[in-house]
Structures are given as C-alpha cells and as structure tokens.
Amino acid sequence: MAETKTKHASLAAALAAFQAELPGVSKDSENPHFKSKYADLADMSKAILPALAKQGLAFLSMPTLTDRGFVLAYSLLHESGERFDGEYPLNAAGNDQQKGSSITYARRYALGAITGAAADDDDGNAASQVRQVQPPAEWRKVIADAPNQDALNAIYQTATQDGWAIQEVMQALTARKKVLLDAGENAGSDSE
C-alpha cells in the first residue's frame, strides 16, 4: 500500500516535517579492507527518497561543467516549485570509472547534507569531538595496495569514522590517489 503524501505550503515546512521523522539509514555495505559497515548511496537513497516524496520533496543531482570546473549540481525540490540548490566540487581527472566513483561519493554526501539525514545516529557527538586513534598496524600496506578510487574512498571513510584520520594517513591516501590518477591518465581509459 502506497503511503499518502502530505501537503506543505513551502519547501521549508516540508523539510521540517521530513526532519521531524528522519528515517534511519542502515549501514548495509562493507569496507572490503577493514570489514567495517557503512551506508552507501543505495542505502541512503532507499531510506531517504521515499520519506522525501511523502512530504512533497525530491532530490535531484547531475554532474555539470561550470565556469568553476566539474561539479555535482544538486537540488532539493518542493512540489510548489521552490528549491534549494548547491554544488559539490568533483575531480575531473582520471578515467571514467574514477569520475563515476567521485560522482557517487558526492551524491551520497550531498543527499545527506541537504536533507539533514545521516547514517550515524550519534547526535553529532563524533563530529563535535576531535578523536585521534592510532590506525591499525597494516594501514600503510592497505593504502599502498588500494587498486582504485573506490577502495581509497572506502579506506578514507573508515579512517574518518574510526577516528584514525591523522595527517599521515590523509597524506598517504592523497599520494596513492595521485598515483592511481597518473596511472589512469597514462594508460588511457580502463575497462571495468
């Protein structure tokens, strides 16, 4: 049975109603390197998009080339025609698979940011505290062996969620990303 859509006069009223009943976002995906759970774009979309529609809202995103560069243009739309818009910078370098990974990552974060929904329901405690936990002993090897941008994104997510995002780890991730991008540019377009 389909849920009934609620009428709201404005985007702000509809968003407030959505946020009053924020859906839980399950962490059904697993980081292959550290076996930690996280919410991917499919998890976020499955939980958030139907709840938005119930309030007369929709989320739209598309990669766009602007005068500032390659971005993910995104909008929260209300049935009245009102909208909130934003842009998430994207990396234009790399092969199509790397660009696709960057777009997916941006869509997930933009969806959570513009709606206020998040997978972690710790009431922001983790974000308000600076935690520095010693990373696992094998972190250097895991980063060095990362085969693509998707793997690096998963490692980054684990690092930030688990609090071991120390400067040295971030520098290693950035260096590996550069190696992968350079290899992709030199090799041309890779097939999946």
TIMAR-272498 format. One record per residue (C-alpha): chain; y, x, z; residue number from 1. Coordinates in pm, whole numbers, plus 50000, padded with zeros to 5 digits. Example, Ala and Ser with C-alpha at 12.3 -4.5 7.8 and 13.67 -1.06 7.14 Angstrom:
2
<A,<49550,51230,50780>,1>
<A,<49894,51367,50714>,2>
//
This chain:
192
<A,<50000,50000,50000>,1>
<A,<50338,50143,49900>,2>
<A,<50600,50186,50170>,3>
<A,<50917,49984,50139>,4>
<A,<51232,50173,50051>,5>
<A,<51520,50137,50297>,6>
<A,<51873,50078,50161>,7>
<A,<52153,50303,50284>,8>
<A,<52514,50283,50166>,9>
<A,<52561,50658,50140>,10>
<A,<52378,50984,50098>,11>
<A,<52480,51087,50450>,12>
<A,<52336,50767,50601>,13>
<A,<52012,50806,50406>,14>
<A,<51979,51172,50505>,15>
<A,<52044,51085,50870>,16>
<A,<51767,50821,50854>,17>
<A,<51531,51074,50690>,18>
<A,<51610,51337,50956>,19>
<A,<51558,51084,51238>,20>
<A,<51196,51064,51123>,21>
<A,<51137,51417,50991>,22>
<A,<50786,51439,50854>,23>
<A,<50553,51706,50986>,24>
<A,<50480,51975,50731>,25>
<A,<50130,52113,50763>,26>
<A,<50055,52478,50706>,27>
<A,<49758,52445,50471>,28>
<A,<49797,52773,50279>,29>
<A,<49667,53108,50397>,30>
<A,<49814,53454,50350>,31>
<A,<49522,53646,50195>,32>
<A,<49625,53974,50355>,33>
<A,<49673,53869,50718>,34>
<A,<49487,53535,50727>,35>
<A,<49793,53359,50873>,36>
<A,<49875,52999,50782>,37>
<A,<50197,52892,50611>,38>
<A,<50339,52590,50428>,39>
<A,<50361,52646,50053>,40>
<A,<50567,52438,49807>,41>
<A,<50284,52185,49765>,42>
<A,<50262,52136,50145>,43>
<A,<50640,52092,50168>,44>
<A,<50656,51852,49871>,45>
<A,<50363,51641,49990>,46>
<A,<50526,51579,50327>,47>
<A,<50896,51563,50234>,48>
<A,<50932,51397,49893>,49>
<A,<50775,51057,49981>,50>
<A,<50983,51041,50302>,51>
<A,<51298,51114,50100>,52>
<A,<51212,50845,49845>,53>
<A,<51166,50592,50126>,54>
<A,<51533,50647,50215>,55>
<A,<51657,50628,49854>,56>
<A,<51679,51006,49816>,57>
<A,<51536,51251,49564>,58>
<A,<51523,51631,49536>,59>
<A,<51583,51799,49202>,60>
<A,<51568,52168,49117>,61>
<A,<51575,52372,48799>,62>
<A,<51621,52737,48709>,63>
<A,<51957,52785,48544>,64>
<A,<52154,53071,48393>,65>
<A,<52514,53064,48520>,66>
<A,<52810,53299,48489>,67>
<A,<52693,53442,48825>,68>
<A,<52340,53504,48696>,69>
<A,<51996,53343,48718>,70>
<A,<51984,53076,48993>,71>
<A,<51781,52780,49107>,72>
<A,<52024,52488,49088>,73>
<A,<51913,52219,49331>,74>
<A,<52039,51877,49436>,75>
<A,<51972,51611,49694>,76>
<A,<52039,51285,49509>,77>
<A,<52109,50939,49651>,78>
<A,<52048,50616,49464>,79>
<A,<52424,50543,49488>,80>
<A,<52495,50844,49266>,81>
<A,<52614,51069,49549>,82>
<A,<52466,51417,49558>,83>
<A,<52466,51746,49749>,84>
<A,<52428,52048,49522>,85>
<A,<52351,52413,49580>,86>
<A,<52235,52729,49411>,87>
<A,<51973,52981,49523>,88>
<A,<52001,53324,49355>,89>
<A,<51693,53427,49158>,90>
<A,<51576,53767,49040>,91>
<A,<51595,53772,48660>,92>
<A,<51393,54095,48637>,93>
<A,<51017,54111,48592>,94>
<A,<50764,53930,48381>,95>
<A,<50724,53552,48355>,96>
<A,<50473,53538,48642>,97>
<A,<50714,53723,48873>,98>
<A,<51001,53496,48772>,99>
<A,<50781,53191,48833>,100>
<A,<50692,53318,49178>,101>
<A,<51061,53365,49257>,102>
<A,<51139,53010,49140>,103>
<A,<50859,52861,49352>,104>
<A,<50975,53054,49658>,105>
<A,<51335,52938,49604>,106>
<A,<51230,52573,49554>,107>
<A,<51042,52575,49884>,108>
<A,<51333,52719,50079>,109>
<A,<51595,52501,49905>,110>
<A,<51393,52185,49977>,111>
<A,<51367,52271,50345>,112>
<A,<51729,52381,50370>,113>
<A,<51893,52081,50204>,114>
<A,<51682,51825,50393>,115>
<A,<51658,51999,50730>,116>
<A,<51278,51986,50717>,117>
<A,<51071,52289,50814>,118>
<A,<50709,52379,50867>,119>
<A,<50772,52541,51203>,120>
<A,<50847,52282,51469>,121>
<A,<50962,52517,51745>,122>
<A,<51310,52354,51757>,123>
<A,<51465,52672,51619>,124>
<A,<51363,52889,51914>,125>
<A,<51213,53157,51692>,126>
<A,<51522,53174,51473>,127>
<A,<51756,53199,51772>,128>
<A,<51570,53490,51927>,129>
<A,<51552,53837,51781>,130>
<A,<51191,53940,51814>,131>
<A,<51061,54276,51716>,132>
<A,<50690,54305,51746>,133>
<A,<50507,54617,51637>,134>
<A,<50347,54541,51299>,135>
<A,<49970,54575,51258>,136>
<A,<49848,54929,51203>,137>
<A,<49748,54863,50840>,138>
<A,<50086,54724,50726>,139>
<A,<50174,55021,50506>,140>
<A,<49844,55003,50316>,141>
<A,<49867,54624,50275>,142>
<A,<50216,54655,50123>,143>
<A,<50119,54951,49904>,144>
<A,<49814,54759,49774>,145>
<A,<50004,54434,49704>,146>
<A,<49917,54356,49340>,147>
<A,<50211,54125,49260>,148>
<A,<50527,53949,49380>,149>
<A,<50328,53655,49522>,150>
<A,<50141,53891,49754>,151>
<A,<50467,54057,49861>,152>
<A,<50621,53714,49933>,153>
<A,<50321,53624,50149>,154>
<A,<50348,53954,50338>,155>
<A,<50722,53902,50386>,156>
<A,<50663,53552,50520>,157>
<A,<50404,53681,50766>,158>
<A,<50636,53962,50875>,159>
<A,<50924,53727,50946>,160>
<A,<50710,53457,51110>,161>
<A,<50525,53702,51333>,162>
<A,<50840,53890,51431>,163>
<A,<50741,54230,51292>,164>
<A,<51013,54231,51028>,165>
<A,<51154,54563,51136>,166>
<A,<51376,54756,50897>,167>
<A,<51098,54996,50795>,168>
<A,<50873,54705,50688>,169>
<A,<51154,54545,50486>,170>
<A,<51229,54877,50316>,171>
<A,<50861,54920,50224>,172>
<A,<50848,54566,50080>,173>
<A,<51162,54631,49875>,174>
<A,<51026,54963,49746>,175>
<A,<50692,54804,49644>,176>
<A,<50875,54518,49473>,177>
<A,<51073,54771,49269>,178>
<A,<50750,54949,49169>,179>
<A,<50592,54619,49059>,180>
<A,<50903,54513,48867>,181>
<A,<50930,54852,48696>,182>
<A,<50561,54840,48602>,183>
<A,<50605,54488,48464>,184>
<A,<50908,54587,48259>,185>
<A,<50736,54896,48119>,186>
<A,<50413,54714,48042>,187>
<A,<50581,54413,47882>,188>
<A,<50466,54061,47959>,189>
<A,<50139,54045,48152>,190>
<A,<49889,53770,48101>,191>
<A,<49759,53579,48403>,192>
//
